[in-house]
Amino acid sequence: MMRPSLRALCLVLMALCTFFASACKKREQEQLTTFVEFLEAQLVVAADADRVEMSDAMRKRVGSFGRHFDVIVRHARELDDINVLLAREKTQIAANGPIPMDKIGSERARIEQLVAALSRSLQSLDAVRVKAYAAKAALEQPEAVRVVFDRVYAKEISEYAAASQALYAVQRDFYAEALRMSELLEKHKDAIQFIDKTVTIGDPILLNKYNVLQKSLQEKSHTMRAALASRPIAR
């Protein structure tokens, strides 16, 4: 039979364990609530606003949930870096000015550089998107957190990456078409003349090929300009 003093000690220890367990549970609930409120605040921040950072004070309040937000911030920064790098590459390629239609045949090298830069960026965006999704899937989140977290993730990663990819895809399509036009003009440069930016082509078959490419190029140019105007991606 348990001695009275030992029994009393056991009861005290059980009470302490219950108290600390309750305190821990209460603290975890407070951290969860604070983190959800923090996430909800991110949903009303404009897409083109400066990226939100979690302060040290907030990290103390949300505890381990701070690492969850890091998944979003880390991969969003990688998307930013891809966009900044591409913008820098395009600026360098365009350093000699725009490519006029009557000079497009001799600008093949620059057009190829633009197509290559856009293709690399599209691949990089897709790689970050896949990596970010894997990191998100590895997080263990209560349902109350997951619902709001997924919405912030969609805004900062999925939608951001999709907008960038769509924008770069139409630009790549335009420059790929420009490359085909460049090849045509270079191949038949003796049969094609530009006089005051007006094209003169005697061969009707060649003229038809040129007109088809020219129409496609104008359509893709219109699509690209519309995309640039309606889907700004700069942060």
C-alpha positions as CSV (number, residue, x, y, z in Angstrom):
1,M,0.0,0.0,0.0
2,M,1.3,3.5,-1.0
3,R,2.5,5.5,2.0
4,P,0.6,8.8,2.5
5,S,3.6,11.0,1.9
6,L,4.5,9.2,-1.4
7,R,0.8,9.3,-2.5
8,A,0.7,13.1,-1.8
9,L,3.9,13.6,-3.8
10,C,2.4,11.7,-6.8
11,L,-0.7,13.8,-6.6
12,V,1.3,17.0,-6.6
13,L,3.4,15.8,-9.6
14,M,0.2,14.8,-11.5
15,A,-1.3,18.2,-10.8
16,L,1.9,19.9,-12.0
17,C,1.9,17.9,-15.2
18,T,-1.7,18.7,-15.9
19,F,-1.0,22.4,-15.2
20,F,2.1,22.5,-17.5
21,A,0.3,20.6,-20.2
22,S,-2.7,23.0,-20.1
23,A,-0.3,26.0,-20.1
24,C,1.5,24.5,-23.2
25,K,-1.7,23.9,-25.0
26,K,-2.9,27.4,-24.2
27,R,0.3,28.9,-25.5
28,E,0.2,26.8,-28.7
29,Q,-3.4,27.9,-29.3
30,E,-2.3,31.6,-28.8
31,Q,0.5,31.1,-31.3
32,L,-1.8,29.5,-33.8
33,T,-4.4,32.3,-33.5
34,T,-1.7,35.0,-33.8
35,F,-0.2,33.2,-36.9
36,V,-3.6,32.9,-38.6
37,E,-4.3,36.6,-38.0
38,F,-0.8,37.4,-39.4
39,L,-1.6,35.4,-42.5
40,E,-5.0,36.9,-43.0
41,A,-3.3,40.4,-42.9
42,Q,-1.1,39.3,-45.9
43,L,-4.2,38.5,-48.0
44,V,-5.1,42.2,-48.1
45,V,-1.6,43.4,-49.1
46,A,-1.5,44.6,-52.7
47,A,0.3,42.1,-55.0
48,D,2.8,44.8,-56.2
49,A,3.6,46.0,-52.6
50,D,6.9,45.4,-51.0
51,R,7.3,41.9,-49.7
52,V,6.3,41.5,-46.1
53,E,8.9,40.4,-43.6
54,M,8.1,38.8,-40.2
55,S,9.6,40.8,-37.4
56,D,11.5,39.2,-34.5
57,A,8.7,40.3,-32.1
58,M,6.1,38.5,-34.3
59,R,8.3,35.4,-34.5
60,K,8.3,35.2,-30.7
61,R,4.6,35.4,-30.7
62,V,4.0,32.7,-33.3
63,G,6.7,30.3,-32.2
64,S,7.5,27.4,-34.6
65,F,4.8,28.7,-37.1
66,G,7.4,31.3,-38.1
67,R,9.2,28.6,-40.1
68,H,6.0,28.0,-42.1
69,F,5.9,31.5,-43.3
70,D,9.6,31.2,-44.2
71,V,8.7,28.7,-46.8
72,I,6.6,31.3,-48.6
73,V,9.1,34.1,-48.2
74,R,12.2,32.0,-49.3
75,H,10.6,30.8,-52.5
76,A,9.0,34.1,-53.3
77,R,12.4,35.7,-53.1
78,E,13.7,33.1,-55.6
79,L,10.9,34.1,-58.0
80,D,11.9,37.7,-57.5
81,D,15.5,36.9,-58.3
82,I,14.6,35.1,-61.5
83,N,12.5,38.2,-62.7
84,V,15.3,40.6,-61.7
85,L,17.9,38.5,-63.6
86,L,15.8,38.3,-66.7
87,A,15.1,42.1,-66.7
88,R,18.9,42.6,-66.4
89,E,19.6,40.2,-69.3
90,K,17.0,41.9,-71.5
91,T,18.4,45.3,-70.7
92,Q,21.9,44.2,-71.7
93,I,20.7,42.5,-74.9
94,A,18.7,45.7,-75.9
95,A,21.6,48.0,-75.1
96,N,22.0,48.8,-78.8
97,G,18.4,49.9,-79.1
98,P,15.2,48.3,-80.4
99,I,15.2,45.9,-83.3
100,P,13.5,47.6,-86.4
101,M,11.8,45.3,-88.9
102,D,14.0,46.3,-91.8
103,K,17.1,45.3,-89.7
104,I,15.6,42.1,-88.2
105,G,17.5,39.9,-90.7
106,S,20.8,41.1,-89.3
107,E,19.7,40.9,-85.7
108,R,19.4,37.2,-85.4
109,A,22.1,36.9,-82.6
110,R,20.2,39.3,-80.3
111,I,16.9,37.6,-81.0
112,E,18.4,34.2,-80.2
113,Q,19.7,35.6,-76.9
114,L,16.2,36.9,-76.0
115,V,14.6,33.6,-76.8
116,A,17.3,31.7,-74.8
117,A,17.0,34.1,-71.8
118,L,13.2,33.7,-71.7
119,S,13.4,30.0,-72.0
120,R,15.8,29.8,-69.1
121,S,13.6,31.9,-67.0
122,L,10.5,29.8,-67.7
123,Q,12.4,26.6,-66.7
124,S,13.7,28.3,-63.5
125,L,10.2,29.5,-62.6
126,D,8.9,26.0,-63.0
127,A,11.7,24.5,-60.9
128,V,11.0,27.0,-58.0
129,R,7.3,26.3,-58.2
130,V,7.8,22.6,-57.9
131,K,10.3,23.0,-55.0
132,A,8.0,25.4,-53.2
133,Y,5.1,23.0,-53.4
134,A,7.2,20.2,-52.0
135,A,8.3,22.3,-49.1
136,K,4.7,23.3,-48.4
137,A,3.5,19.7,-48.6
138,A,6.1,18.7,-46.0
139,L,4.7,21.1,-43.4
140,E,2.5,19.7,-40.6
141,Q,-0.3,22.2,-40.1
142,P,-3.5,22.3,-38.1
143,E,-6.5,22.7,-40.4
144,A,-7.1,26.3,-39.1
145,V,-3.6,27.2,-40.2
146,R,-3.6,25.3,-43.5
147,V,-6.8,26.9,-44.9
148,V,-5.4,30.4,-44.6
149,F,-1.8,29.4,-45.3
150,D,-2.8,27.9,-48.6
151,R,-4.5,31.1,-49.7
152,V,-1.3,33.2,-48.9
153,Y,0.8,30.6,-50.6
154,A,-1.4,30.8,-53.7
155,K,-1.1,34.5,-53.8
156,E,2.6,34.8,-53.2
157,I,3.9,31.7,-55.0
158,S,1.3,30.0,-57.3
159,E,-0.3,33.1,-58.8
160,Y,3.0,35.1,-58.9
161,A,4.8,32.2,-60.7
162,A,1.9,31.7,-63.1
163,A,1.7,35.4,-64.0
164,S,5.4,35.5,-64.6
165,Q,5.3,32.3,-66.7
166,A,2.4,33.5,-68.8
167,L,4.1,36.8,-69.4
168,Y,7.4,35.3,-70.4
169,A,5.7,32.6,-72.6
170,V,4.1,35.3,-74.8
171,Q,7.3,37.2,-75.0
172,R,9.2,34.1,-76.0
173,D,6.5,33.3,-78.6
174,F,7.0,36.7,-80.1
175,Y,10.7,36.6,-80.3
176,A,10.6,33.0,-81.6
177,E,8.4,34.3,-84.5
178,A,10.8,37.2,-84.9
179,L,13.6,34.7,-85.2
180,R,11.7,32.9,-88.0
181,M,11.3,36.2,-89.8
182,S,15.0,36.9,-89.3
183,E,15.9,33.6,-90.9
184,L,13.5,34.3,-93.9
185,L,15.0,37.7,-94.5
186,E,18.5,36.6,-94.1
187,K,18.0,33.6,-96.4
188,H,16.4,35.7,-99.2
189,K,18.1,39.0,-98.5
190,D,18.9,39.5,-102.2
191,A,15.2,39.1,-103.1
192,I,13.8,41.4,-100.4
193,Q,14.3,45.1,-100.3
194,F,13.3,47.7,-97.7
195,I,12.8,51.2,-99.1
196,D,11.8,53.7,-96.4
197,K,10.6,50.8,-94.3
198,T,8.4,49.5,-97.1
199,V,9.1,46.0,-98.2
200,T,9.4,45.1,-101.9
201,I,9.3,41.4,-102.9
202,G,9.0,40.3,-106.5
203,D,8.5,36.6,-106.0
204,P,4.8,36.0,-105.2
205,I,5.5,32.8,-103.2
206,L,8.2,34.5,-101.1
207,L,5.8,37.5,-100.7
208,N,3.1,35.2,-99.3
209,K,5.5,33.6,-96.9
210,Y,6.6,37.1,-95.7
211,N,3.0,38.3,-95.3
212,V,2.0,35.2,-93.3
213,L,5.0,35.7,-90.9
214,Q,4.4,39.4,-90.8
215,K,0.8,39.0,-89.8
216,S,1.7,36.4,-87.1
217,L,4.4,38.7,-85.8
218,Q,2.0,41.6,-85.5
219,E,-0.6,39.4,-83.7
220,K,2.0,38.1,-81.2
221,S,3.3,41.6,-80.7
222,H,-0.2,42.7,-79.8
223,T,-0.6,39.8,-77.4
224,M,2.7,40.6,-75.8
225,R,1.9,44.2,-75.3
226,A,-1.5,43.4,-73.8
227,A,0.2,40.9,-71.4
228,L,2.8,43.5,-70.3
229,A,0.1,46.1,-69.7
230,S,-2.3,43.8,-67.8
231,R,0.0,41.6,-65.8
232,P,2.8,43.6,-64.1
233,I,5.0,41.3,-62.0
234,A,7.5,43.6,-60.5
235,R,7.7,43.5,-56.7
